[in-house]
Amino acid sequence: MRAWRVLAAVAWLVTPARALDGPCRMNAEPAVSVSAQVRGPATPEEVLAQTQTARRLSVAELSPAYVDLPRIFAYYKVAGVRHGTIAAVTQGPMPAPGAFVTLVSRHRDPTQPCAFVPWTVQPGTVALAAAKPPEAQGGEIVIPIRRRGLSYVVPVTLNGGLTVEFTLDSGSALVQIPDEIAARLEQNGSLGQGDFIRNISFTIADGSAHVEPAVRLHAVGLGGRTFANVLANRSPAHSMPLLGMSFLGRFKSWSIDNARSALILR
């Protein structure tokens, strides 16, 4: 429900005036541009929610040329207030999570008076925000690590905006995010109800069985590399954040170099 309210509020913010002179007439107000930061790919649920809201408010259908285009979710500010919206990518590859883009607001399709153009990414405006990897030699990414007891921890960025220290754990099939971290992602709008996938059952090292919700993280970044749509389980509060194989398995290989106190990714 929270994601729906955010999308509806954004739709009202830049909605053209109600249809004039018939059901297929949209106000010809010019589109506006805003600078935004990409969270990651939009979920099907988010796309459906915003499209339905836009149809209702515009009294028009989505222009056919934009129906099948990929969508991102991005954040921008108006008068100091943060908003989120879906935007279609009309040219080039999908912008990476954390990248800055210019968005053009929803407006009437000039070639079809009964259709509207959704929010779109203005071509040629993508600017990467992430720095280069700390060290990259011979195809390797070298990331400093530190010990926490008998474990190694590294800083991981979730959904482009929250950085948390995670324990490396190749024995964990999934990335594990404690409830309080998931709550912070919900508060900043980067994790919503549409990201819940299902409950999963698993057995931990002591042999006990557990059932926890699985969620989709739109972006997980480490050492300048970011992967989209990473599966994670939401664990009880104050449990340990674990960087499991749903992320580490995306690399060709990874290893610990004790001499350099570093994580080596390839």
C-alpha positions as CSV (number, residue, x, y, z in Angstrom):
1,M,0.0,0.0,0.0
2,R,2.9,2.4,0.8
3,A,4.3,1.9,-2.8
4,W,0.8,2.6,-4.3
5,R,0.5,5.8,-2.3
6,V,3.9,7.1,-3.4
7,L,3.2,6.4,-7.0
8,A,-0.2,8.0,-6.8
9,A,1.2,11.1,-5.2
10,V,3.9,11.4,-7.9
11,A,1.2,11.0,-10.6
12,W,-0.8,13.9,-9.1
13,L,2.3,16.1,-8.9
14,V,2.8,16.5,-12.6
15,T,-0.6,15.4,-14.0
16,P,-1.9,17.4,-16.9
17,A,-5.3,19.0,-16.4
18,R,-8.3,16.8,-16.8
19,A,-9.5,15.9,-20.3
20,L,-11.0,18.8,-22.2
21,D,-13.7,18.7,-24.9
22,G,-14.2,14.9,-24.8
23,P,-12.7,11.7,-23.4
24,C,-9.7,11.7,-25.8
25,R,-8.5,15.3,-25.2
26,M,-5.5,15.8,-23.0
27,N,-4.2,19.3,-21.9
28,A,-1.2,20.2,-24.1
29,E,1.0,21.4,-21.2
30,P,4.7,21.0,-22.0
31,A,6.6,18.3,-20.3
32,V,8.9,19.2,-17.5
33,S,12.4,17.8,-16.8
34,V,13.9,16.8,-13.4
35,S,17.2,15.4,-12.3
36,A,16.9,12.0,-10.7
37,Q,18.9,9.1,-9.3
38,V,18.2,5.5,-10.4
39,R,17.2,3.0,-7.8
40,G,17.2,0.1,-10.3
41,P,14.8,-1.7,-12.6
42,A,11.1,-1.2,-11.8
43,T,9.1,-4.2,-10.8
44,P,6.1,-5.4,-12.8
45,E,3.9,-4.4,-9.9
46,E,5.3,-0.9,-9.9
47,V,4.8,-0.5,-13.6
48,L,1.2,-1.8,-13.5
49,A,0.4,0.5,-10.6
50,Q,1.7,3.7,-12.2
51,T,0.3,2.9,-15.6
52,Q,-3.2,2.4,-14.1
53,T,-3.0,5.6,-12.2
54,A,-1.7,7.5,-15.3
55,R,-4.6,6.2,-17.4
56,R,-7.2,7.3,-14.8
57,L,-5.7,10.8,-14.4
58,S,-4.9,11.4,-18.0
59,V,-8.2,10.0,-19.4
60,A,-6.1,8.4,-22.1
61,E,-4.3,5.2,-22.9
62,L,-0.5,4.7,-22.9
63,S,1.0,5.3,-26.3
64,P,1.6,2.0,-28.0
65,A,5.2,2.9,-28.8
66,Y,6.0,2.9,-25.1
67,V,4.2,-0.2,-23.9
68,D,7.1,-2.7,-24.1
69,L,10.0,-0.4,-23.2
70,P,12.0,-1.3,-20.1
71,R,11.4,0.8,-17.0
72,I,13.5,2.1,-14.1
73,F,12.5,3.4,-10.7
74,A,14.2,6.7,-9.8
75,Y,14.1,9.4,-7.1
76,Y,14.0,13.1,-7.5
77,K,13.2,16.2,-5.4
78,V,10.7,19.0,-5.9
79,A,10.9,21.9,-3.4
80,G,13.1,19.8,-1.2
81,V,10.6,16.9,-1.0
82,R,11.8,13.5,-2.3
83,H,9.6,11.6,-4.8
84,G,9.9,8.3,-6.7
85,T,8.6,7.5,-10.2
86,I,8.8,4.9,-13.0
87,A,10.5,6.0,-16.2
88,A,10.8,4.3,-19.6
89,V,14.2,3.9,-21.2
90,T,13.8,4.8,-24.9
91,Q,17.4,4.5,-26.0
92,G,20.6,2.7,-25.0
93,P,21.1,0.3,-22.1
94,M,19.4,0.3,-18.7
95,P,21.0,3.0,-16.5
96,A,22.9,1.4,-13.6
97,P,21.6,1.7,-10.0
98,G,23.0,4.9,-8.5
99,A,23.4,6.6,-11.9
100,F,22.0,10.2,-12.3
101,V,19.6,10.8,-15.2
102,T,17.3,13.5,-16.5
103,L,13.6,12.5,-16.6
104,V,10.9,14.0,-18.7
105,S,7.5,14.0,-17.1
106,R,4.4,12.3,-18.5
107,H,2.7,14.3,-21.4
108,R,0.5,13.9,-24.4
109,D,1.7,12.0,-27.4
110,P,1.7,14.8,-30.1
111,T,1.0,12.2,-32.8
112,Q,-1.9,10.6,-31.0
113,P,-4.3,12.9,-29.1
114,C,-5.9,9.9,-27.2
115,A,-2.5,8.6,-25.9
116,F,0.0,9.7,-23.4
117,V,3.8,9.3,-23.1
118,P,5.0,8.0,-19.7
119,W,7.9,9.4,-17.7
120,T,11.0,8.8,-19.9
121,V,14.8,9.0,-19.5
122,Q,16.1,11.8,-21.7
123,P,18.6,10.2,-24.0
124,G,22.3,11.1,-23.5
125,T,21.8,12.3,-19.8
126,V,23.0,9.2,-17.9
127,A,26.0,10.0,-15.6
128,L,27.5,7.3,-13.5
129,A,27.7,8.0,-9.8
130,A,29.7,5.0,-8.6
131,A,33.5,5.4,-8.3
132,K,35.8,2.9,-10.0
133,P,36.8,-0.2,-8.1
134,P,39.4,0.4,-5.4
135,E,41.9,-1.6,-7.3
136,A,41.6,-3.5,-10.6
137,Q,44.5,-5.5,-12.0
138,G,44.4,-8.3,-14.5
139,G,40.6,-8.5,-14.3
140,E,40.7,-8.7,-10.5
141,I,38.8,-6.4,-8.1
142,V,40.7,-6.1,-4.8
143,I,38.6,-5.0,-1.8
144,P,40.1,-4.4,1.7
145,I,38.4,-6.5,4.3
146,R,38.5,-6.4,8.1
147,R,38.1,-9.1,10.7
148,R,35.2,-9.3,13.1
149,G,36.0,-12.2,15.4
150,L,36.6,-15.2,13.2
151,S,34.7,-13.6,10.2
152,Y,35.5,-11.1,7.5
153,V,33.3,-8.1,6.8
154,V,33.0,-5.8,3.8
155,P,30.9,-2.7,3.1
156,V,28.0,-3.4,0.8
157,T,25.5,-0.9,-0.7
158,L,21.9,-1.9,-0.9
159,N,19.5,-0.5,-3.5
160,G,21.8,2.4,-4.3
161,G,21.5,4.2,-1.0
162,L,22.2,2.3,2.2
163,T,25.7,0.9,3.0
164,V,26.0,-1.8,5.6
165,E,28.9,-4.1,6.8
166,F,28.2,-7.7,5.7
167,T,29.9,-10.8,6.8
168,L,31.2,-13.0,4.0
169,D,29.4,-16.3,4.1
170,S,29.8,-18.8,1.2
171,G,27.7,-21.3,3.3
172,S,24.7,-19.1,3.0
173,A,22.7,-19.6,-0.2
174,L,21.2,-16.1,0.0
175,V,22.1,-12.7,1.1
176,Q,20.6,-12.2,4.5
177,I,19.3,-8.8,5.7
178,P,18.1,-8.4,9.3
179,D,14.7,-6.9,9.9
180,E,16.0,-3.5,11.0
181,I,17.9,-3.1,7.8
182,A,14.9,-4.1,5.7
183,A,12.9,-1.5,7.7
184,R,15.4,1.2,6.8
185,L,15.1,0.3,3.1
186,E,11.3,0.5,3.4
187,Q,11.6,3.9,5.0
188,N,13.7,5.3,2.2
189,G,11.3,3.9,-0.4
190,S,13.7,1.4,-2.0
191,L,12.0,-1.7,-0.7
192,G,8.2,-2.2,-1.1
193,Q,5.5,-4.7,-0.9
194,G,6.0,-5.7,-4.5
195,D,9.6,-6.9,-3.6
196,F,8.3,-9.6,-1.4
197,I,8.5,-12.9,-3.2
198,R,7.6,-15.8,-0.9
199,N,8.4,-17.5,2.3
200,I,11.3,-19.9,2.2
201,S,12.2,-22.8,4.4
202,F,15.8,-23.6,5.3
203,T,18.0,-25.4,7.8
204,I,20.8,-23.7,9.6
205,A,24.1,-25.1,10.9
206,D,22.7,-26.4,14.2
207,G,20.1,-28.4,12.3
208,S,17.0,-26.3,13.2
209,A,14.5,-25.4,10.5
210,H,13.3,-21.9,9.9
211,V,10.8,-20.1,7.6
212,E,11.6,-16.5,6.6
213,P,10.3,-14.1,3.9
214,A,12.4,-13.8,0.7
215,V,12.7,-10.4,-0.9
216,R,14.2,-9.0,-4.1
217,L,16.9,-6.4,-3.7
218,H,17.0,-4.2,-6.7
219,A,20.8,-3.5,-6.5
220,V,23.6,-4.9,-4.4
221,G,27.0,-3.2,-4.8
222,L,30.5,-4.1,-3.7
223,G,33.9,-2.7,-4.9
224,G,32.4,-0.8,-7.7
225,R,30.4,-3.8,-9.1
226,T,26.6,-3.7,-8.8
227,F,24.2,-6.6,-9.5
228,A,20.5,-6.2,-10.0
229,N,17.6,-8.3,-8.7
230,V,19.5,-10.2,-5.9
231,L,17.5,-12.7,-3.9
232,A,17.7,-12.2,-0.1
233,N,16.0,-13.5,3.0
234,R,14.7,-11.1,5.7
235,S,16.0,-12.5,9.0
236,P,14.9,-11.6,12.6
237,A,16.0,-8.2,14.1
238,H,19.7,-8.0,15.3
239,S,20.7,-11.1,13.3
240,M,23.9,-10.9,11.3
241,P,23.9,-9.4,7.7
242,L,25.4,-12.1,5.5
243,L,26.7,-11.8,2.0
244,G,25.8,-15.1,0.6
245,M,26.0,-16.9,-2.7
246,S,23.0,-15.2,-4.4
247,F,25.5,-12.3,-4.7
248,L,29.0,-13.9,-4.5
249,G,27.9,-16.5,-7.1
250,R,27.5,-13.8,-9.7
251,F,31.3,-13.5,-9.9
252,K,33.4,-16.0,-11.9
253,S,35.4,-16.6,-8.6
254,W,36.2,-15.0,-5.3
255,S,38.8,-15.7,-2.7
256,I,40.4,-14.2,0.5
257,D,44.1,-13.1,0.3
258,N,45.2,-13.1,3.9
259,A,48.6,-11.5,3.0
260,R,46.8,-8.4,1.7
261,S,43.8,-8.7,4.0
262,A,41.7,-8.4,0.8
263,L,38.7,-10.0,-1.0
264,I,39.6,-10.9,-4.5
265,L,36.8,-10.9,-7.1
266,R,37.1,-12.0,-10.7
